[in-house]
Amino acid sequence: MNVATLTELLRDAEQRHGLYEASAPKHHWSDWYAAFIVARAHGKSVEESEIAAALHMDEVLK
């Protein structure tokens, strides 16, 4: 992965995390970002990556 790609993924994550954070329990942003970015890096759509990140957070917050 190069800097430009990672920058784009981080910006996507930042925007989408804001939507998640509005209704989510207290959490550390890095958990959500990491799950979102890994999903995107594996070819998932933005929407699929949001779901993957939310599912990851369900596990983290148990």
mmCIF file as Biopython writes it, N, C-alpha, C and O atoms, coordinates in Angstrom:
data_model
#
loop_
_atom_site.group_PDB
_atom_site.id
_atom_site.type_symbol
_atom_site.label_atom_id
_atom_site.label_alt_id
_atom_site.label_comp_id
_atom_site.label_asym_id
_atom_site.label_entity_id
_atom_site.label_seq_id
_atom_site.pdbx_PDB_ins_code
_atom_site.Cartn_x
_atom_site.Cartn_y
_atom_site.Cartn_z
_atom_site.occupancy
_atom_site.B_iso_or_equiv
_atom_site.auth_seq_id
_atom_site.auth_asym_id
_atom_site.pdbx_PDB_model_num
ATOM 1   N N  . MET A ? 1  ? 0.859   -1.174 0.000  1.0 0.0 1  A 1 
ATOM 2   C CA . MET A ? 1  ? 0.000   0.000  0.000  1.0 0.0 1  A 1 
ATOM 3   C C  . MET A ? 1  ? 0.906   1.238  0.000  1.0 0.0 1  A 1 
ATOM 4   O O  . MET A ? 1  ? 1.960   1.257  0.635  1.0 0.0 1  A 1 
ATOM 5   N N  . ASN A ? 2  ? 0.473   2.250  -0.716 1.0 0.0 2  A 1 
ATOM 6   C CA . ASN A ? 2  ? 1.252   3.483  -0.754 1.0 0.0 2  A 1 
ATOM 7   C C  . ASN A ? 2  ? 0.571   4.576  0.066  1.0 0.0 2  A 1 
ATOM 8   O O  . ASN A ? 2  ? -0.554  4.415  0.539  1.0 0.0 2  A 1 
ATOM 9   N N  . VAL A ? 3  ? 1.278   5.678  0.217  1.0 0.0 3  A 1 
ATOM 10  C CA . VAL A ? 3  ? 0.782   6.776  1.053  1.0 0.0 3  A 1 
ATOM 11  C C  . VAL A ? 3  ? -0.530  7.334  0.520  1.0 0.0 3  A 1 
ATOM 12  O O  . VAL A ? 3  ? -1.444  7.599  1.301  1.0 0.0 3  A 1 
ATOM 13  N N  . ALA A ? 4  ? -0.641  7.515  -0.772 1.0 0.0 4  A 1 
ATOM 14  C CA . ALA A ? 4  ? -1.869  8.081  -1.343 1.0 0.0 4  A 1 
ATOM 15  C C  . ALA A ? 4  ? -3.073  7.181  -1.073 1.0 0.0 4  A 1 
ATOM 16  O O  . ALA A ? 4  ? -4.153  7.672  -0.745 1.0 0.0 4  A 1 
ATOM 17  N N  . THR A ? 5  ? -2.893  5.874  -1.207 1.0 0.0 5  A 1 
ATOM 18  C CA . THR A ? 5  ? -3.990  4.936  -0.950 1.0 0.0 5  A 1 
ATOM 19  C C  . THR A ? 5  ? -4.373  4.950  0.516  1.0 0.0 5  A 1 
ATOM 20  O O  . THR A ? 5  ? -5.558  4.984  0.849  1.0 0.0 5  A 1 
ATOM 21  N N  . LEU A ? 6  ? -3.379  4.924  1.399  1.0 0.0 6  A 1 
ATOM 22  C CA . LEU A ? 6  ? -3.677  4.946  2.831  1.0 0.0 6  A 1 
ATOM 23  C C  . LEU A ? 6  ? -4.355  6.248  3.227  1.0 0.0 6  A 1 
ATOM 24  O O  . LEU A ? 6  ? -5.270  6.252  4.051  1.0 0.0 6  A 1 
ATOM 25  N N  . THR A ? 7  ? -3.908  7.347  2.644  1.0 0.0 7  A 1 
ATOM 26  C CA . THR A ? 7  ? -4.539  8.641  2.932  1.0 0.0 7  A 1 
ATOM 27  C C  . THR A ? 7  ? -6.011  8.619  2.539  1.0 0.0 7  A 1 
ATOM 28  O O  . THR A ? 7  ? -6.866  9.083  3.292  1.0 0.0 7  A 1 
ATOM 29  N N  . GLU A ? 8  ? -6.301  8.086  1.374  1.0 0.0 8  A 1 
ATOM 30  C CA . GLU A ? 8  ? -7.691  7.994  0.918  1.0 0.0 8  A 1 
ATOM 31  C C  . GLU A ? 8  ? -8.521  7.109  1.853  1.0 0.0 8  A 1 
ATOM 32  O O  . GLU A ? 8  ? -9.655  7.449  2.193  1.0 0.0 8  A 1 
ATOM 33  N N  . LEU A ? 9  ? -7.956  5.987  2.260  1.0 0.0 9  A 1 
ATOM 34  C CA . LEU A ? 9  ? -8.663  5.088  3.177  1.0 0.0 9  A 1 
ATOM 35  C C  . LEU A ? 9  ? -8.908  5.748  4.527  1.0 0.0 9  A 1 
ATOM 36  O O  . LEU A ? 9  ? -9.985  5.597  5.103  1.0 0.0 9  A 1 
ATOM 37  N N  . LEU A ? 10 ? -7.929  6.470  5.031  1.0 0.0 10 A 1 
ATOM 38  C CA . LEU A ? 10 ? -8.098  7.173  6.307  1.0 0.0 10 A 1 
ATOM 39  C C  . LEU A ? 10 ? -9.182  8.246  6.211  1.0 0.0 10 A 1 
ATOM 40  O O  . LEU A ? 10 ? -9.965  8.430  7.142  1.0 0.0 10 A 1 
ATOM 41  N N  . ARG A ? 11 ? -9.222  8.940  5.097  1.0 0.0 11 A 1 
ATOM 42  C CA . ARG A ? 11 ? -10.260 9.971  4.912  1.0 0.0 11 A 1 
ATOM 43  C C  . ARG A ? 11 ? -11.648 9.340  4.818  1.0 0.0 11 A 1 
ATOM 44  O O  . ARG A ? 11 ? -12.606 9.844  5.403  1.0 0.0 11 A 1 
ATOM 45  N N  . ASP A ? 12 ? -11.749 8.238  4.081  1.0 0.0 12 A 1 
ATOM 46  C CA . ASP A ? 12 ? -13.026 7.505  4.025  1.0 0.0 12 A 1 
ATOM 47  C C  . ASP A ? 12 ? -13.436 7.051  5.429  1.0 0.0 12 A 1 
ATOM 48  O O  . ASP A ? 12 ? -14.590 7.200  5.831  1.0 0.0 12 A 1 
ATOM 49  N N  . ALA A ? 13 ? -12.483 6.505  6.155  1.0 0.0 13 A 1 
ATOM 50  C CA . ALA A ? 13 ? -12.766 6.017  7.509  1.0 0.0 13 A 1 
ATOM 51  C C  . ALA A ? 13 ? -13.214 7.163  8.405  1.0 0.0 13 A 1 
ATOM 52  O O  . ALA A ? 13 ? -14.162 7.018  9.177  1.0 0.0 13 A 1 
ATOM 53  N N  . GLU A ? 14 ? -12.538 8.295  8.305  1.0 0.0 14 A 1 
ATOM 54  C CA . GLU A ? 14 ? -12.898 9.451  9.133  1.0 0.0 14 A 1 
ATOM 55  C C  . GLU A ? 14 ? -14.345 9.876  8.878  1.0 0.0 14 A 1 
ATOM 56  O O  . GLU A ? 14 ? -15.104 10.110 9.818  1.0 0.0 14 A 1 
ATOM 57  N N  . GLN A ? 15 ? -14.712 9.972  7.624  1.0 0.0 15 A 1 
ATOM 58  C CA . GLN A ? 15 ? -16.064 10.397 7.270  1.0 0.0 15 A 1 
ATOM 59  C C  . GLN A ? 15 ? -17.100 9.388  7.757  1.0 0.0 15 A 1 
ATOM 60  O O  . GLN A ? 15 ? -18.095 9.766  8.375  1.0 0.0 15 A 1 
ATOM 61  N N  . ARG A ? 16 ? -16.871 8.124  7.485  1.0 0.0 16 A 1 
ATOM 62  C CA . ARG A ? 16 ? -17.836 7.090  7.844  1.0 0.0 16 A 1 
ATOM 63  C C  . ARG A ? 16 ? -17.895 6.864  9.343  1.0 0.0 16 A 1 
ATOM 64  O O  . ARG A ? 16 ? -18.958 6.557  9.883  1.0 0.0 16 A 1 
ATOM 65  N N  . HIS A ? 17 ? -16.772 7.012  10.018 1.0 0.0 17 A 1 
ATOM 66  C CA . HIS A ? 17 ? -16.756 6.821  11.470 1.0 0.0 17 A 1 
ATOM 67  C C  . HIS A ? 17 ? -17.620 7.868  12.153 1.0 0.0 17 A 1 
ATOM 68  O O  . HIS A ? 17 ? -18.267 7.581  13.160 1.0 0.0 17 A 1 
ATOM 69  N N  . GLY A ? 18 ? -17.634 9.071  11.616 1.0 0.0 18 A 1 
ATOM 70  C CA . GLY A ? 18 ? -18.478 10.121 12.189 1.0 0.0 18 A 1 
ATOM 71  C C  . GLY A ? 18 ? -19.935 9.708  12.228 1.0 0.0 18 A 1 
ATOM 72  O O  . GLY A ? 18 ? -20.643 10.009 13.190 1.0 0.0 18 A 1 
ATOM 73  N N  . LEU A ? 19 ? -20.384 9.027  11.201 1.0 0.0 19 A 1 
ATOM 74  C CA . LEU A ? 19 ? -21.764 8.540  11.158 1.0 0.0 19 A 1 
ATOM 75  C C  . LEU A ? 19 ? -21.984 7.458  12.215 1.0 0.0 19 A 1 
ATOM 76  O O  . LEU A ? 19 ? -23.009 7.441  12.896 1.0 0.0 19 A 1 
ATOM 77  N N  . TYR A ? 20 ? -21.018 6.563  12.342 1.0 0.0 20 A 1 
ATOM 78  C CA . TYR A ? 20 ? -21.109 5.488  13.335 1.0 0.0 20 A 1 
ATOM 79  C C  . TYR A ? 20 ? -21.060 6.057  14.749 1.0 0.0 20 A 1 
ATOM 80  O O  . TYR A ? 20 ? -21.845 5.662  15.610 1.0 0.0 20 A 1 
ATOM 81  N N  . GLU A ? 21 ? -20.145 6.977  14.983 1.0 0.0 21 A 1 
ATOM 82  C CA . GLU A ? 21 ? -19.898 7.497  16.319 1.0 0.0 21 A 1 
ATOM 83  C C  . GLU A ? 21 ? -21.107 8.223  16.907 1.0 0.0 21 A 1 
ATOM 84  O O  . GLU A ? 21 ? -21.283 8.257  18.125 1.0 0.0 21 A 1 
ATOM 85  N N  . ALA A ? 22 ? -21.924 8.793  16.053 1.0 0.0 22 A 1 
ATOM 86  C CA . ALA A ? 22 ? -23.079 9.563  16.523 1.0 0.0 22 A 1 
ATOM 87  C C  . ALA A ? 22 ? -24.024 8.734  17.391 1.0 0.0 22 A 1 
ATOM 88  O O  . ALA A ? 22 ? -24.687 9.274  18.277 1.0 0.0 22 A 1 
ATOM 89  N N  . SER A ? 23 ? -24.089 7.431  17.142 1.0 0.0 23 A 1 
ATOM 90  C CA . SER A ? 23 ? -25.020 6.603  17.909 1.0 0.0 23 A 1 
ATOM 91  C C  . SER A ? 23 ? -24.340 5.435  18.623 1.0 0.0 23 A 1 
ATOM 92  O O  . SER A ? 23 ? -25.015 4.590  19.211 1.0 0.0 23 A 1 
ATOM 93  N N  . ALA A ? 24 ? -23.031 5.385  18.573 1.0 0.0 24 A 1 
ATOM 94  C CA . ALA A ? 24 ? -22.296 4.247  19.147 1.0 0.0 24 A 1 
ATOM 95  C C  . ALA A ? 24 ? -21.953 4.486  20.610 1.0 0.0 24 A 1 
ATOM 96  O O  . ALA A ? 24 ? -21.853 5.630  21.054 1.0 0.0 24 A 1 
ATOM 97  N N  . PRO A ? 25 ? -21.771 3.390  21.364 1.0 0.0 25 A 1 
ATOM 98  C CA . PRO A ? 25 ? -21.273 3.545  22.731 1.0 0.0 25 A 1 
ATOM 99  C C  . PRO A ? 25 ? -19.832 4.055  22.701 1.0 0.0 25 A 1 
ATOM 100 O O  . PRO A ? 25 ? -19.174 4.028  21.661 1.0 0.0 25 A 1 
ATOM 101 N N  . LYS A ? 26 ? -19.360 4.511  23.837 1.0 0.0 26 A 1 
ATOM 102 C CA . LYS A ? 26 ? -17.995 5.023  23.930 1.0 0.0 26 A 1 
ATOM 103 C C  . LYS A ? 26 ? -17.004 3.951  23.470 1.0 0.0 26 A 1 
ATOM 104 O O  . LYS A ? 26 ? -17.094 2.790  23.868 1.0 0.0 26 A 1 
ATOM 105 N N  . HIS A ? 27 ? -16.056 4.367  22.623 1.0 0.0 27 A 1 
ATOM 106 C CA . HIS A ? 27 ? -15.059 3.452  22.076 1.0 0.0 27 A 1 
ATOM 107 C C  . HIS A ? 27 ? -13.864 4.251  21.607 1.0 0.0 27 A 1 
ATOM 108 O O  . HIS A ? 27 ? -13.917 5.479  21.533 1.0 0.0 27 A 1 
ATOM 109 N N  . HIS A ? 28 ? -12.791 3.558  21.293 1.0 0.0 28 A 1 
ATOM 110 C CA . HIS A ? 28 ? -11.621 4.227  20.730 1.0 0.0 28 A 1 
ATOM 111 C C  . HIS A ? 28 ? -11.725 4.169  19.217 1.0 0.0 28 A 1 
ATOM 112 O O  . HIS A ? 28 ? -11.950 3.104  18.643 1.0 0.0 28 A 1 
ATOM 113 N N  . TRP A ? 29 ? -11.565 5.290  18.589 1.0 0.0 29 A 1 
ATOM 114 C CA . TRP A ? 29 ? -11.733 5.390  17.138 1.0 0.0 29 A 1 
ATOM 115 C C  . TRP A ? 29 ? -10.846 4.421  16.376 1.0 0.0 29 A 1 
ATOM 116 O O  . TRP A ? 29 ? -11.230 3.954  15.304 1.0 0.0 29 A 1 
ATOM 117 N N  . SER A ? 30 ? -9.675  4.109  16.901 1.0 0.0 30 A 1 
ATOM 118 C CA . SER A ? 30 ? -8.737  3.281  16.144 1.0 0.0 30 A 1 
ATOM 119 C C  . SER A ? 30 ? -9.262  1.871  15.891 1.0 0.0 30 A 1 
ATOM 120 O O  . SER A ? 30 ? -8.932  1.269  14.870 1.0 0.0 30 A 1 
ATOM 121 N N  . ASP A ? 31 ? -10.067 1.339  16.798 1.0 0.0 31 A 1 
ATOM 122 C CA . ASP A ? 31 ? -10.650 0.011  16.583 1.0 0.0 31 A 1 
ATOM 123 C C  . ASP A ? 31 ? -11.555 0.013  15.353 1.0 0.0 31 A 1 
ATOM 124 O O  . ASP A ? 31 ? -11.479 -0.883 14.513 1.0 0.0 31 A 1 
ATOM 125 N N  . TRP A ? 32 ? -12.401 1.017  15.260 1.0 0.0 32 A 1 
ATOM 126 C CA . TRP A ? 32 ? -13.321 1.106  14.117 1.0 0.0 32 A 1 
ATOM 127 C C  . TRP A ? 32 ? -12.543 1.370  12.827 1.0 0.0 32 A 1 
ATOM 128 O O  . TRP A ? 32 ? -12.775 0.712  11.812 1.0 0.0 32 A 1 
ATOM 129 N N  . TYR A ? 33 ? -11.614 2.341  12.869 1.0 0.0 33 A 1 
ATOM 130 C CA . TYR A ? 33 ? -10.823 2.672  11.684 1.0 0.0 33 A 1 
ATOM 131 C C  . TYR A ? 33 ? -10.093 1.443  11.154 1.0 0.0 33 A 1 
ATOM 132 O O  . TYR A ? 33 ? -10.126 1.167  9.955  1.0 0.0 33 A 1 
ATOM 133 N N  . ALA A ? 34 ? -9.442  0.712  12.035 1.0 0.0 34 A 1 
ATOM 134 C CA . ALA A ? 34 ? -8.648  -0.443 11.608 1.0 0.0 34 A 1 
ATOM 135 C C  . ALA A ? 34 ? -9.517  -1.467 10.894 1.0 0.0 34 A 1 
ATOM 136 O O  . ALA A ? 34 ? -9.147  -1.964 9.830  1.0 0.0 34 A 1 
ATOM 137 N N  . ALA A ? 35 ? -10.667 -1.782 11.473 1.0 0.0 35 A 1 
ATOM 138 C CA . ALA A ? 35 ? -11.561 -2.770 10.853 1.0 0.0 35 A 1 
ATOM 139 C C  . ALA A ? 35 ? -12.069 -2.269 9.499  1.0 0.0 35 A 1 
ATOM 140 O O  . ALA A ? 35 ? -12.146 -3.040 8.542  1.0 0.0 35 A 1 
ATOM 141 N N  . PHE A ? 36 ? -12.411 -1.000 9.419  1.0 0.0 36 A 1 
ATOM 142 C CA . PHE A ? 36 ? -12.888 -0.413 8.170  1.0 0.0 36 A 1 
ATOM 143 C C  . PHE A ? 36 ? -11.802 -0.463 7.097  1.0 0.0 36 A 1 
ATOM 144 O O  . PHE A ? 36 ? -12.065 -0.876 5.968  1.0 0.0 36 A 1 
ATOM 145 N N  . ILE A ? 37 ? -10.593 -0.047 7.442  1.0 0.0 37 A 1 
ATOM 146 C CA . ILE A ? 37 ? -9.499  0.010  6.474  1.0 0.0 37 A 1 
ATOM 147 C C  . ILE A ? 37 ? -9.098  -1.385 6.005  1.0 0.0 37 A 1 
ATOM 148 O O  . ILE A ? 37 ? -8.830  -1.580 4.819  1.0 0.0 37 A 1 
ATOM 149 N N  . VAL A ? 38 ? -9.054  -2.343 6.902  1.0 0.0 38 A 1 
ATOM 150 C CA . VAL A ? 38 ? -8.718  -3.712 6.499  1.0 0.0 38 A 1 
ATOM 151 C C  . VAL A ? 38 ? -9.766  -4.242 5.523  1.0 0.0 38 A 1 
ATOM 152 O O  . VAL A ? 38 ? -9.423  -4.866 4.518  1.0 0.0 38 A 1 
ATOM 153 N N  . ALA A ? 39 ? -11.038 -3.994 5.816  1.0 0.0 39 A 1 
ATOM 154 C CA . ALA A ? 39 ? -12.101 -4.450 4.910  1.0 0.0 39 A 1 
ATOM 155 C C  . ALA A ? 39 ? -11.962 -3.793 3.536  1.0 0.0 39 A 1 
ATOM 156 O O  . ALA A ? 39 ? -12.093 -4.464 2.513  1.0 0.0 39 A 1 
ATOM 157 N N  . ARG A ? 40 ? -11.696 -2.486 3.510  1.0 0.0 40 A 1 
ATOM 158 C CA . ARG A ? 40 ? -11.529 -1.785 2.225  1.0 0.0 40 A 1 
ATOM 159 C C  . ARG A ? 40 ? -10.322 -2.321 1.478  1.0 0.0 40 A 1 
ATOM 160 O O  . ARG A ? 40 ? -10.369 -2.495 0.261  1.0 0.0 40 A 1 
ATOM 161 N N  . ALA A ? 41 ? -9.232  -2.585 2.203  1.0 0.0 41 A 1 
ATOM 162 C CA . ALA A ? 41 ? -8.012  -3.097 1.577  1.0 0.0 41 A 1 
ATOM 163 C C  . ALA A ? 41 ? -8.222  -4.496 0.995  1.0 0.0 41 A 1 
ATOM 164 O O  . ALA A ? 41 ? -7.490  -4.920 0.101  1.0 0.0 41 A 1 
ATOM 165 N N  . HIS A ? 42 ? -9.223  -5.203 1.510  1.0 0.0 42 A 1 
ATOM 166 C CA . HIS A ? 42 ? -9.544  -6.534 0.996  1.0 0.0 42 A 1 
ATOM 167 C C  . HIS A ? 42 ? -10.656 -6.497 -0.057 1.0 0.0 42 A 1 
ATOM 168 O O  . HIS A ? 42 ? -11.253 -7.524 -0.382 1.0 0.0 42 A 1 
ATOM 169 N N  . GLY A ? 43 ? -10.923 -5.305 -0.581 1.0 0.0 43 A 1 
ATOM 170 C CA . GLY A ? 43 ? -11.834 -5.182 -1.701 1.0 0.0 43 A 1 
ATOM 171 C C  . GLY A ? 43 ? -13.299 -4.996 -1.369 1.0 0.0 43 A 1 
ATOM 172 O O  . GLY A ? 43 ? -14.139 -5.002 -2.269 1.0 0.0 43 A 1 
ATOM 173 N N  . LYS A ? 44 ? -13.625 -4.832 -0.096 1.0 0.0 44 A 1 
ATOM 174 C CA . LYS A ? 44 ? -15.022 -4.611 0.289  1.0 0.0 44 A 1 
ATOM 175 C C  . LYS A ? 44 ? -15.454 -3.206 -0.121 1.0 0.0 44 A 1 
ATOM 176 O O  . LYS A ? 44 ? -14.629 -2.296 -0.205 1.0 0.0 44 A 1 
ATOM 177 N N  . SER A ? 45 ? -16.743 -3.036 -0.375 1.0 0.0 45 A 1 
ATOM 178 C CA . SER A ? 45 ? -17.287 -1.706 -0.671 1.0 0.0 45 A 1 
ATOM 179 C C  . SER A ? 45 ? -17.285 -0.874 0.614  1.0 0.0 45 A 1 
ATOM 180 O O  . SER A ? 45 ? -17.058 -1.391 1.708  1.0 0.0 45 A 1 
ATOM 181 N N  . VAL A ? 46 ? -17.540 0.405  0.456  1.0 0.0 46 A 1 
ATOM 182 C CA . VAL A ? 46 ? -17.627 1.280  1.629  1.0 0.0 46 A 1 
ATOM 183 C C  . VAL A ? 46 ? -18.709 0.766  2.574  1.0 0.0 46 A 1 
ATOM 184 O O  . VAL A ? 46 ? -18.499 0.686  3.785  1.0 0.0 46 A 1 
ATOM 185 N N  . GLU A ? 47 ? -19.856 0.420  2.021  1.0 0.0 47 A 1 
ATOM 186 C CA . GLU A ? 47 ? -20.968 -0.047 2.844  1.0 0.0 47 A 1 
ATOM 187 C C  . GLU A ? 47 ? -20.624 -1.362 3.547  1.0 0.0 47 A 1 
ATOM 188 O O  . GLU A ? 47 ? -20.918 -1.530 4.730  1.0 0.0 47 A 1 
ATOM 189 N N  . GLU A ? 48 ? -20.006 -2.285 2.822  1.0 0.0 48 A 1 
ATOM 190 C CA . GLU A ? 48 ? -19.595 -3.564 3.429  1.0 0.0 48 A 1 
ATOM 191 C C  . GLU A ? 48 ? -18.545 -3.330 4.512  1.0 0.0 48 A 1 
ATOM 192 O O  . GLU A ? 48 ? -18.522 -4.026 5.527  1.0 0.0 48 A 1 
ATOM 193 N N  . SER A ? 49 ? -17.688 -2.357 4.290  1.0 0.0 49 A 1 
ATOM 194 C CA . SER A ? 49 ? -16.645 -2.048 5.267  1.0 0.0 49 A 1 
ATOM 195 C C  . SER A ? 49 ? -17.227 -1.427 6.522  1.0 0.0 49 A 1 
ATOM 196 O O  . SER A ? 49 ? -16.750 -1.696 7.624  1.0 0.0 49 A 1 
ATOM 197 N N  . GLU A ? 50 ? -18.249 -0.603 6.369  1.0 0.0 50 A 1 
ATOM 198 C CA . GLU A ? 50 ? -18.941 -0.052 7.538  1.0 0.0 50 A 1 
ATOM 199 C C  . GLU A ? 50 ? -19.553 -1.179 8.370  1.0 0.0 50 A 1 
ATOM 200 O O  . GLU A ? 50 ? -19.458 -1.176 9.597  1.0 0.0 50 A 1 
ATOM 201 N N  . ILE A ? 51 ? -20.165 -2.118 7.708  1.0 0.0 51 A 1 
ATOM 202 C CA . ILE A ? 51 ? -20.766 -3.258 8.404  1.0 0.0 51 A 1 
ATOM 203 C C  . ILE A ? 51 ? -19.682 -4.073 9.113  1.0 0.0 51 A 1 
ATOM 204 O O  . ILE A ? 51 ? -19.849 -4.465 10.268 1.0 0.0 51 A 1 
ATOM 205 N N  . ALA A ? 52 ? -18.583 -4.321 8.424  1.0 0.0 52 A 1 
ATOM 206 C CA . ALA A ? 52 ? -17.485 -5.079 9.028  1.0 0.0 52 A 1 
ATOM 207 C C  . ALA A ? 52 ? -16.945 -4.360 10.260 1.0 0.0 52 A 1 
ATOM 208 O O  . ALA A ? 52 ? -16.664 -4.991 11.279 1.0 0.0 52 A 1 
ATOM 209 N N  . ALA A ? 53 ? -16.802 -3.056 10.166 1.0 0.0 53 A 1 
ATOM 210 C CA . ALA A ? 53 ? -16.302 -2.282 11.306 1.0 0.0 53 A 1 
ATOM 211 C C  . ALA A ? 53 ? -17.288 -2.313 12.469 1.0 0.0 53 A 1 
ATOM 212 O O  . ALA A ? 53 ? -16.886 -2.444 13.625 1.0 0.0 53 A 1 
ATOM 213 N N  . ALA A ? 54 ? -18.571 -2.194 12.164 1.0 0.0 54 A 1 
ATOM 214 C CA . ALA A ? 54 ? -19.591 -2.250 13.222 1.0 0.0 54 A 1 
ATOM 215 C C  . ALA A ? 54 ? -19.612 -3.614 13.891 1.0 0.0 54 A 1 
ATOM 216 O O  . ALA A ? 54 ? -19.745 -3.709 15.111 1.0 0.0 54 A 1 
ATOM 217 N N  . LEU A ? 55 ? -19.481 -4.665 13.103 1.0 0.0 55 A 1 
ATOM 218 C CA . LEU A ? 55 ? -19.444 -6.020 13.682 1.0 0.0 55 A 1 
ATOM 219 C C  . LEU A ? 55 ? -18.210 -6.200 14.559 1.0 0.0 55 A 1 
ATOM 220 O O  . LEU A ? 55 ? -18.275 -6.807 15.628 1.0 0.0 55 A 1 
ATOM 221 N N  . HIS A ? 56 ? -17.103 -5.672 14.099 1.0 0.0 56 A 1 
ATOM 222 C CA . HIS A ? 56 ? -15.872 -5.731 14.904 1.0 0.0 56 A 1 
ATOM 223 C C  . HIS A ? 56 ? -16.092 -5.006 16.234 1.0 0.0 56 A 1 
ATOM 224 O O  . HIS A ? 56 ? -15.698 -5.493 17.294 1.0 0.0 56 A 1 
ATOM 225 N N  . MET A ? 57 ? -16.719 -3.851 16.159 1.0 0.0 57 A 1 
ATOM 226 C CA . MET A ? 57 ? -16.950 -3.073 17.395 1.0 0.0 57 A 1 
ATOM 227 C C  . MET A ? 57 ? -17.891 -3.816 18.347 1.0 0.0 57 A 1 
ATOM 228 O O  . MET A ? 57 ? -17.729 -3.738 19.565 1.0 0.0 57 A 1 
ATOM 229 N N  . ASP A ? 58 ? -18.864 -4.528 17.801 1.0 0.0 58 A 1 
ATOM 230 C CA . ASP A ? 58 ? -19.729 -5.336 18.658 1.0 0.0 58 A 1 
ATOM 231 C C  . ASP A ? 58 ? -18.899 -6.319 19.480 1.0 0.0 58 A 1 
ATOM 232 O O  . ASP A ? 58 ? -19.175 -6.541 20.659 1.0 0.0 58 A 1 
ATOM 233 N N  . GLU A ? 59 ? -17.882 -6.904 18.850 1.0 0.0 59 A 1 
ATOM 234 C CA . GLU A ? 59 ? -17.012 -7.841 19.548 1.0 0.0 59 A 1 
ATOM 235 C C  . GLU A ? 59 ? -16.120 -7.124 20.565 1.0 0.0 59 A 1 
ATOM 236 O O  . GLU A ? 59 ? -15.954 -7.589 21.693 1.0 0.0 59 A 1 
ATOM 237 N N  . VAL A ? 60 ? -15.558 -6.004 20.160 1.0 0.0 60 A 1 
ATOM 238 C CA . VAL A ? 60 ? -14.656 -5.243 21.037 1.0 0.0 60 A 1 
ATOM 239 C C  . VAL A ? 60 ? -15.394 -4.742 22.278 1.0 0.0 60 A 1 
ATOM 240 O O  . VAL A ? 60 ? -14.834 -4.731 23.374 1.0 0.0 60 A 1 
ATOM 241 N N  . LEU A ? 61 ? -16.625 -4.336 22.109 1.0 0.0 61 A 1 
ATOM 242 C CA . LEU A ? 61 ? -17.370 -3.724 23.200 1.0 0.0 61 A 1 
ATOM 243 C C  . LEU A ? 61 ? -18.127 -4.693 24.087 1.0 0.0 61 A 1 
ATOM 244 O O  . LEU A ? 61 ? -18.843 -4.277 24.999 1.0 0.0 61 A 1 
ATOM 245 N N  . LYS A ? 62 ? -17.973 -5.979 23.825 1.0 0.0 62 A 1 
ATOM 246 C CA . LYS A ? 62 ? -18.648 -6.980 24.665 1.0 0.0 62 A 1 
ATOM 247 C C  . LYS A ? 62 ? -18.120 -6.959 26.070 1.0 0.0 62 A 1 
ATOM 248 O O  . LYS A ? 62 ? -18.574 -7.734 26.912 1.0 0.0 62 A 1 
#
